[in-house]
Amino acid sequence: MIDELPRHHPAHAALAAYEDLVHWTARRVMAESTGRRDEHNAEAEVPSRRAYRRAQANPRAGTWTYAVDGDG
């Protein structure tokens, strides 16, 4: 949208500042989310070998179905 405005247009600076704000806000939210994910992963129990193998086998065998796919 900002590319459609000439650089001398009064709204150009405001729009550029807004786009920067959105960009940096998204980066901050992503960093916080990543931090929470890492924290949860560090605290989570490691699944048993059997559970891990079973979970890996399901997608390969095509045993998972979803309502949006029309199969379930």
MARLUM-801185 format. One record per residue: residue number from 1; residue in one letter; x, y, z of N, C-alpha, C, O in turn. Coordinates in nm, 2 decimals. Example, Ala and Ser with C-alpha at 12.3 -4.5 7.8 and 13.67 -1.06 7.14 Angstrom:
# MARLUM-801185
1  A  1.32  -0.57  0.78  1.23  -0.45  0.78  1.32  -0.33  0.78  1.42  -0.33  0.85
2  S  1.28  -0.22  0.71  1.37  -0.11  0.71  1.29  0.00  0.79  1.34  0.11  0.80
# end
This chain:
# MARLUM-801185
1  M  0.08  -0.12  0.00  0.00  0.00  0.00  0.09  0.13  0.00  0.06  0.22  -0.07
2  I  0.20  0.12  0.08  0.28  0.24  0.08  0.35  0.27  -0.05  0.38  0.38  -0.08
3  D  0.37  0.16  -0.13  0.44  0.18  -0.26  0.35  0.25  -0.36  0.40  0.31  -0.46
4  E  0.22  0.26  -0.33  0.13  0.33  -0.42  0.13  0.48  -0.40  0.09  0.55  -0.49
5  L  0.19  0.53  -0.29  0.19  0.67  -0.26  0.32  0.73  -0.30  0.43  0.66  -0.28
6  P  0.32  0.85  -0.35  0.45  0.92  -0.38  0.52  0.95  -0.25  0.45  0.97  -0.15
7  R  0.65  0.95  -0.25  0.73  0.98  -0.13  0.69  1.11  -0.06  0.70  1.12  0.06
8  H  0.65  1.21  -0.14  0.63  1.34  -0.08  0.48  1.35  -0.03  0.45  1.46  0.03
9  H  0.40  1.25  -0.05  0.26  1.25  0.00  0.27  1.26  0.16  0.34  1.19  0.22
10  P  0.18  1.34  0.22  0.18  1.36  0.36  0.15  1.22  0.44  0.20  1.21  0.55
11  A  0.07  1.14  0.38  0.04  1.01  0.45  0.15  0.91  0.44  0.15  0.81  0.51
12  H  0.25  0.93  0.35  0.36  0.84  0.33  0.44  0.81  0.46  0.46  0.70  0.50
13  A  0.48  0.92  0.53  0.55  0.90  0.65  0.47  0.83  0.76  0.52  0.75  0.83
14  A  0.35  0.87  0.77  0.26  0.81  0.87  0.24  0.66  0.84  0.25  0.57  0.93
15  L  0.22  0.63  0.72  0.20  0.49  0.68  0.33  0.41  0.70  0.32  0.29  0.74
16  A  0.44  0.47  0.67  0.57  0.40  0.69  0.59  0.37  0.83  0.64  0.26  0.87
17  A  0.56  0.47  0.92  0.58  0.45  1.06  0.48  0.34  1.11  0.52  0.26  1.20
18  Y  0.36  0.34  1.06  0.27  0.23  1.10  0.32  0.10  1.06  0.31  0.00  1.14
19  E  0.37  0.08  0.94  0.42  -0.04  0.89  0.54  -0.09  0.97  0.55  -0.21  1.00
20  D  0.62  0.00  1.01  0.73  -0.03  1.10  0.68  -0.08  1.24  0.73  -0.18  1.29
21  L  0.58  -0.01  1.29  0.52  -0.05  1.42  0.47  -0.19  1.41  0.49  -0.28  1.50
22  V  0.39  -0.22  1.30  0.34  -0.35  1.29  0.45  -0.46  1.28  0.44  -0.57  1.34
23  H  0.55  -0.43  1.20  0.66  -0.52  1.18  0.73  -0.55  1.31  0.75  -0.67  1.35
24  W  0.76  -0.45  1.39  0.83  -0.47  1.52  0.74  -0.53  1.62  0.79  -0.61  1.71
25  T  0.62  -0.50  1.62  0.52  -0.57  1.71  0.51  -0.72  1.68  0.51  -0.80  1.77
26  A  0.50  -0.75  1.55  0.50  -0.89  1.52  0.63  -0.96  1.56  0.62  -1.08  1.60
27  R  0.74  -0.90  1.54  0.87  -0.96  1.58  0.87  -0.98  1.73  0.92  -1.09  1.78
28  R  0.82  -0.89  1.81  0.82  -0.90  1.96  0.73  -1.01  2.00  0.76  -1.09  2.08
29  V  0.61  -1.02  1.94  0.51  -1.12  1.97  0.57  -1.26  1.94  0.55  -1.36  2.01
30  M  0.64  -1.27  1.82  0.70  -1.40  1.78  0.81  -1.44  1.88  0.82  -1.56  1.91
31  A  0.89  -1.34  1.92  1.00  -1.37  2.01  0.94  -1.42  2.15  0.99  -1.52  2.21
32  E  0.83  -1.36  2.19  0.77  -1.40  2.32  0.71  -1.54  2.30  0.73  -1.63  2.39
33  S  0.65  -1.57  2.19  0.59  -1.70  2.17  0.69  -1.81  2.16  0.68  -1.92  2.21
34  T  0.80  -1.77  2.09  0.91  -1.87  2.08  0.97  -1.90  2.22  1.00  -2.01  2.25
35  G  0.98  -1.80  2.30  1.03  -1.82  2.44  0.94  -1.91  2.52  0.99  -2.00  2.59
36  R  0.81  -1.89  2.51  0.72  -1.97  2.58  0.72  -2.11  2.53  0.72  -2.21  2.61
37  R  0.73  -2.13  2.40  0.74  -2.27  2.34  0.87  -2.34  2.39  0.86  -2.45  2.43
38  D  0.98  -2.27  2.39  1.11  -2.33  2.44  1.09  -2.37  2.59  1.14  -2.47  2.63
39  E  1.03  -2.28  2.66  1.01  -2.31  2.81  0.92  -2.43  2.83  0.96  -2.52  2.91
40  H  0.81  -2.44  2.75  0.73  -2.56  2.76  0.80  -2.68  2.72  0.79  -2.79  2.78
41  N  0.88  -2.67  2.61  0.95  -2.79  2.57  1.05  -2.84  2.67  1.08  -2.96  2.68
42  A  1.12  -2.74  2.74  1.22  -2.78  2.84  1.15  -2.85  2.96  1.22  -2.93  3.02
43  E  1.03  -2.81  2.99  0.96  -2.87  3.11  0.89  -3.00  3.07  0.85  -3.07  3.17
44  A  0.86  -3.02  2.95  0.78  -3.14  2.91  0.85  -3.27  2.93  0.97  -3.28  2.91
45  E  0.77  -3.37  2.96  0.83  -3.51  2.97  0.87  -3.56  2.83  0.80  -3.53  2.74
46  V  0.97  -3.64  2.82  1.00  -3.70  2.70  0.91  -3.82  2.68  0.89  -3.90  2.77
47  P  0.85  -3.83  2.56  0.75  -3.94  2.54  0.83  -4.08  2.54  0.95  -4.08  2.51
48  S  0.76  -4.18  2.58  0.82  -4.31  2.57  0.86  -4.35  2.43  0.80  -4.29  2.34
49  R  0.95  -4.44  2.42  0.99  -4.48  2.28  0.87  -4.54  2.20  0.86  -4.51  2.08
50  R  0.79  -4.62  2.27  0.67  -4.68  2.21  0.57  -4.57  2.16  0.52  -4.57  2.05
51  A  0.55  -4.47  2.24  0.46  -4.36  2.21  0.52  -4.28  2.09  0.44  -4.24  2.00
52  Y  0.64  -4.26  2.09  0.71  -4.18  1.98  0.69  -4.26  1.85  0.66  -4.20  1.75
53  R  0.73  -4.39  1.85  0.72  -4.47  1.73  0.57  -4.48  1.68  0.55  -4.47  1.56
54  R  0.48  -4.49  1.77  0.34  -4.50  1.73  0.29  -4.37  1.67  0.22  -4.37  1.57
55  A  0.34  -4.26  1.72  0.30  -4.12  1.67  0.36  -4.10  1.53  0.30  -4.04  1.45
56  Q  0.48  -4.15  1.51  0.55  -4.14  1.38  0.48  -4.23  1.28  0.48  -4.20  1.16
57  A  0.43  -4.34  1.32  0.37  -4.44  1.22  0.23  -4.39  1.17  0.20  -4.42  1.06
58  N  0.16  -4.32  1.25  0.02  -4.27  1.22  0.02  -4.19  1.09  -0.06  -4.23  1.00
59  P  0.10  -4.09  1.07  0.09  -4.01  0.95  0.14  -4.09  0.82  0.09  -4.07  0.71
60  R  0.24  -4.18  0.85  0.29  -4.26  0.73  0.18  -4.35  0.69  0.17  -4.38  0.57
61  A  0.10  -4.41  0.78  0.00  -4.50  0.74  -0.13  -4.44  0.69  -0.22  -4.50  0.64
62  G  -0.14  -4.31  0.71  -0.26  -4.23  0.66  -0.38  -4.26  0.75  -0.49  -4.26  0.71
63  T  -0.35  -4.28  0.88  -0.46  -4.32  0.97  -0.53  -4.19  1.03  -0.63  -4.21  1.10
64  W  -0.47  -4.08  1.01  -0.53  -3.96  1.07  -0.63  -3.90  0.97  -0.60  -3.89  0.85
65  T  -0.75  -3.87  1.01  -0.85  -3.80  0.93  -0.90  -3.68  0.99  -0.90  -3.67  1.12
66  Y  -0.94  -3.58  0.91  -0.99  -3.45  0.96  -1.12  -3.42  0.90  -1.15  -3.46  0.78
67  A  -1.21  -3.36  0.98  -1.34  -3.33  0.93  -1.34  -3.24  0.81  -1.42  -3.26  0.71
68  V  -1.25  -3.15  0.80  -1.24  -3.06  0.69  -1.20  -3.13  0.56  -1.23  -3.08  0.45
69  D  -1.14  -3.24  0.57  -1.10  -3.32  0.45  -1.22  -3.40  0.40  -1.22  -3.46  0.29
70  G  -1.33  -3.40  0.47  -1.45  -3.48  0.43  -1.44  -3.63  0.46  -1.53  -3.70  0.43
71  D  -1.33  -3.67  0.53  -1.32  -3.81  0.56  -1.37  -3.84  0.70  -1.39  -3.96  0.73
72  G  -1.39  -3.74  0.78  -1.43  -3.78  0.92  -1.54  -3.70  0.97  -1.58  -3.72  1.09
# end
